[in-house]
Amino acid sequence: MIGKLLLVIVGLSGGLIVGSGTVALLTVLDLIPRLVQITKSNRYIIYFQWSVVLGTLFATLFDFFSPMLGLQPVWLSIPGFFMGLFVGLLAAALTEVLNVIPILAKRMHMYEYLYLFIIAMAFGKIAGSLFHWLFFAK
């Protein structure tokens, strides 16, 4: 009985910490307002916010209950696309906020080749993702 209670406390504490960290990261990076600003879609901001909330809710439910959907891999690519889109946007927001790319290019005295750094990172991300999904995730 005490073991189960301890497990509940540890699980809730871990969830609270991860959830707080995620909210803090989204808040500090201003991910949603920045995305709305870049896409010039101010009137749809409520949909952006609800998509984050509902995405988190559904991901939590799927993690807890692990339902077997029996879908073909083609259909699983749709949520995979949106998950990759979110991770890519989060990574782009991080690099934008931290100004990693311009600082690196300036310190390496390659500022005029900045566009090549960005293209190389994009192709590297695509190649790495394809390599992972085609060879390791079976």
N, C-alpha and C positions, 0 to 999 in steps of 0.2 A: 504494500500500500504506500509506504513512504517512498519507495523507488519510483512508482508511477507519478506521485505528486512532484517529486524532484524532476522527473522527465517533463512534466507539464510546465513547471516553472522555467526550466532551462529552454524549452521550446518557445515559450512565449517571450522570454527575455531575448533570445536570439532573433526572433521575428521582429520584435520592437526595435532592436538595434539596427537590423538590416533595413527595415522600413524607414526609420528615422534618417539613416545615412542616405538612402535613395531620395527621400524628399529634400534633404539638405543639398544633395548634389544637384537636383533639378532646380532648386530655388537659387542656389549660388550661381549656377551657370545661366540662369534665365533661359533655359532651353525652349520652353513653349513660347514665351513672348518674342524671343529672337527668331524662332521659326516662323511665327506669324508675321513678324516684321519683314523677313526676307521674302516670304511668299506673297506679301501684300494681301493677306486674307484676314483682316481685323474682324470682320463680321462673323467669321467661323471659329473664333478663339474658344468658344464653349465646346465645340466638337473636338478640338485638340485636347482640351483638358479632360473631357469625358473619355476620350480614347485611351489616355494614360491610366485613368482610374479603372475603366472596365478591362483594359489589358492586364493590369495588375491583378484584378479580381479573378479573371478567367485563368491566368497563369497559376495563381495560388490554388484554385479549385482543381486544375489539372494536376498540379503537383501533389496535392493531398490524396485525391481519389484515383489517379492514374487510369482513366477510362480507356478501354480498348475500342478505338473507333473503327478499325478495320478498313481504313482508307488506303487508296493507292498512293504511291509516292508522288504522283503528279499533283494530287489534291493537297498533300502535306507541304508542297512547295509554296502554297499561298501563305499560310501563317509563317513559314520560314522566311519568305520574302519580307514580310512586315517586321519580323524580329530582327532581321539583318538591317533593315532600314532604320529601325530605332537605334541599334548599336552603332551604326554608321553616323547617324545624326548626333548621338551622344559623343562619339569620338571627335567628330568635327567641331562640336561646341567646345570640347575640352581644349583642342588645339587652338581654336580661335581665342578663347579666354586667356590661355596661357601664352599666346604668341610664340609657340614653340618653333614653328617653321621659319618665320622671318628672322628670329634671333639666331637660329642655327645657320641660315643662309648668310646673314651678315657676318657672323664670326668666322665662317669658312671663306669669306671674301668671294661669295658666289651669288650675290644678291640679284644680278641680272639673269641668273638661271633659276630663279624662284619658281617659275611656272613648270619647269622640268621636274623639280622636287615634288610638286603637287601631283603631276601626272604620274611620276614613278610610284608615289605612294598609292595612288588609286589603282594602278595596274598591279602593284604588289599585293594589295588587299584582295583584288579580284582573283589573281592567280593562287594566292594562298587559300582562299575560301574554296575555290574550285578543286584544288588539290586535296584539301581536307575532305570535302563532301564526296568526291568521286573515288578516293582511294581508301580513306579511313572509316568513314561513316557508312557502314553497310548494314 
